[in-house]
Amino acid sequence: MKPAQFDYARPKTVEEACGILAADMDARVLAGGQTLVPMLAMRLSRPSVLVDITRIAGLQGIACSDDTVEIGAVTRQAAALASEVIRAEVPLLAKALRHVGHPPTRCRGTVGGSVAHGDPSAEIPLAVTVLGAEIVFVGEDGEEERFAPEDFFIGPMLTTAPMGGLLTRLVFPRRAAAPTGTGFREVASRRSDYAFASAGAQVVLNADGTCAEARLGIGSVGDTPVAVDISGLSGTRLTAQDIRGAVVEALSDLETVDDLHATASYRKRAAVRLAELALAEARDDALEQAG
Ligand SMILES: Cc1cc2nc3c(=O)[nH]c(=O)nc-3n(C[C@H](O)[C@H](O)[C@H](O)COP(=O)(O)OP(=O)(O)OC[C@H]3O[C@@H](n4cnc5c(N)ncnc54)[C@H](O)[C@@H]3O)c2cc1C
């Protein structure tokens, strides 16, 4: 099948892009095209105009401040994966990126495109959710609007992105100075395919080796990635029993879905096991840093 006819625009500034999007409700942003182009080819999307944002200089790059790492929306997934800054300061995202598609799709796919699309099986939205990164849009009035992940991802491929808005950057918190370990695990039918279930974790240790903070998120099992309250691990030594007990309790209410790939009950069991493995990996990573 071939796409339906569309116009093409390649604005040079965010303002110009927002102007085109505001003027036409059927205009669509084109970033890496790794999701949108197949949708066009299958005529699941029939935009009047594609607004190619990849030449807008202000949407590229990775910048570090005292507390945050900001990633421009059209930063390619491959560039983010290769970034020393992301590996050092947002290590969970670096681990998640290894599972996103394949080298050719990562060379084109953008970090912002994955978040804007809002696939519940996608790894970048899961890392955004675990770490509580801010999702920044510019609307048609030129004003910035910031979203927390839990307010942004509301259903499968469904977000609260403002109409005619452009996702411009993601703002991640920098890792703590204290030993900070991360773990990312998923099950998929083939390496780098979309996962049936996935878990991302980050732990920070106190000077005495106990857990100061633990974060956990589960992806690919329901309508959106979910952050899980795992605060029961604080103060523990993160033994296998500590982790198992906290995970089983925290995921007891986790809602999972059936589809062609896996049953809801398989997903529930996989989520528990992957969460345990991700937390254990994060603990070991942090202990190695603590020496
Ligand atoms: C073979 C294959 C395997 C893949 N496997 C995985 C995988 O395992 N895990 C995974 O997470 N992904 C996977 N993907 C998808 C890939 O990661 C895409 O890159 C990603 O989903 C979309 O990013 P993109 O830059 O290509 O966006 P596009 O395809 O250009 O856009 C996607 C959607 O987001 C909108 N959009 C894009 N950027 C913005 C913006 N800045 N502001 C507002 N709206 C915007 C577009 O209008 C469109 O609706 C795979 C893709 C392929 C082709």
The ligand as a Tripos MOL2 file, in Angstrom:
@<TRIPOS>MOLECULE
LIG
   53    58     1     0     0
SMALL
NO_CHARGES

@<TRIPOS>ATOM
      1 C1         11.6260   -2.5660   13.0980 C.3       1 LIG1
      2 C2         11.3050   -1.6400   14.2470 C.ar      1 LIG1
      3 C3         11.4880   -2.0790   15.5500 C.ar      1 LIG1
      4 C4         11.2020   -1.2250   16.6160 C.ar      1 LIG1
      5 N1         11.3770   -1.6950   17.8930 N.ar      1 LIG1
      6 C5         11.1500   -0.8630   18.9230 C.ar      1 LIG1
      7 C6         11.3720   -1.3050   20.2750 C.ar      1 LIG1
      8 O1         11.7640   -2.4440   20.5370 O.2       1 LIG1
      9 N2         11.1210   -0.4180   21.2770 N.ar      1 LIG1
     10 C7         10.6780    0.8660   21.0200 C.ar      1 LIG1
     11 O2         10.4790    1.6220   21.9650 O.2       1 LIG1
     12 N3         10.4670    1.3060   19.7630 N.ar      1 LIG1
     13 C8         10.6880    0.4820   18.7120 C.ar      1 LIG1
     14 N4         10.4810    0.9420   17.4340 N.ar      1 LIG1
     15 C9          9.9410    2.3160   17.2280 C.3       1 LIG1
     16 C10        11.0890    3.3560   17.2130 C.3       1 LIG1
     17 O3         11.6940    3.4580   18.4510 O.3       1 LIG1
     18 C11        10.6050    4.7460   16.8300 C.3       1 LIG1
     19 O4         11.7620    5.4670   16.6110 O.3       1 LIG1
     20 C12         9.7600    5.5240   17.8340 C.3       1 LIG1
     21 O5          8.6110    4.8390   18.2310 O.3       1 LIG1
     22 C13         9.2360    6.8180   17.2230 C.3       1 LIG1
     23 O6         10.2620    7.7190   17.0650 O.3       1 LIG1
     24 P1         10.4400    8.5020   15.7020 P.3       1 LIG1
     25 O7         11.4230    9.5900   15.9670 O.co2     1 LIG1
     26 O8         10.7410    7.5540   14.6110 O.co2     1 LIG1
     27 O9          8.9860    9.2070   15.5260 O.3       1 LIG1
     28 P2          8.0100    9.3300   14.2590 P.3       1 LIG1
     29 O10         7.7480    7.9860   13.6800 O.co2     1 LIG1
     30 O11         8.4920   10.3760   13.3320 O.co2     1 LIG1
     31 O12         6.6990    9.8700   15.0190 O.3       1 LIG1
     32 C14         5.9310    9.0500   15.8560 C.3       1 LIG1
     33 C15         4.7220    9.8360   16.3670 C.3       1 LIG1
     34 O13         5.1150   10.8360   17.2930 O.3       1 LIG1
     35 C16         4.7950   12.1490   16.8020 C.3       1 LIG1
     36 N5          5.9630   12.9920   17.1250 N.ar      1 LIG1
     37 C17         7.2620   12.6840   16.8830 C.ar      1 LIG1
     38 N6          8.0610   13.6330   17.3940 N.ar      1 LIG1
     39 C18         7.2600   14.5690   17.9510 C.ar      1 LIG1
     40 C19         7.4950   15.7930   18.6530 C.ar      1 LIG1
     41 N7          8.7420   16.2380   18.8780 N.pl3     1 LIG1
     42 N8          6.4320   16.5090   19.0980 N.ar      1 LIG1
     43 C20         5.1630   16.0510   18.8910 C.ar      1 LIG1
     44 N9          4.8700   14.9000   18.2600 N.ar      1 LIG1
     45 C21         5.9070   14.1590   17.7820 C.ar      1 LIG1
     46 C22         4.5430   11.9860   15.3110 C.3       1 LIG1
     47 O14         3.6330   12.9470   14.8050 O.3       1 LIG1
     48 C23         3.9680   10.5770   15.2610 C.3       1 LIG1
     49 O15         2.5890   10.6090   15.5990 O.3       1 LIG1
     50 C24        10.7390    0.1170   16.3560 C.ar      1 LIG1
     51 C25        10.5830    0.5600   15.0460 C.ar      1 LIG1
     52 C26        10.8540   -0.3000   13.9790 C.ar      1 LIG1
     53 C27        10.6790    0.2140   12.5840 C.3       1 LIG1
@<TRIPOS>BOND
     1     1     2 1
     2     2     3 ar
     3     2    52 ar
     4     3     4 ar
     5     4     5 ar
     6     4    50 ar
     7     5     6 ar
     8     6     7 ar
     9     6    13 1
    10     7     8 2
    11     7     9 ar
    12     9    10 ar
    13    10    11 2
    14    10    12 ar
    15    12    13 ar
    16    13    14 ar
    17    14    15 1
    18    14    50 ar
    19    15    16 1
    20    16    17 1
    21    16    18 1
    22    18    19 1
    23    18    20 1
    24    20    21 1
    25    20    22 1
    26    22    23 1
    27    23    24 1
    28    24    25 2
    29    24    26 1
    30    24    27 1
    31    27    28 1
    32    28    29 2
    33    28    30 1
    34    28    31 1
    35    31    32 1
    36    32    33 1
    37    33    34 1
    38    33    48 1
    39    34    35 1
    40    35    36 1
    41    35    46 1
    42    36    37 ar
    43    36    45 ar
    44    37    38 ar
    45    38    39 ar
    46    39    40 ar
    47    39    45 ar
    48    40    41 1
    49    40    42 ar
    50    42    43 ar
    51    43    44 ar
    52    44    45 ar
    53    46    47 1
    54    46    48 1
    55    48    49 1
    56    50    51 ar
    57    51    52 ar
    58    52    53 1
@<TRIPOS>SUBSTRUCTURE
     1 LIG1         1 GROUP 0 **** ****
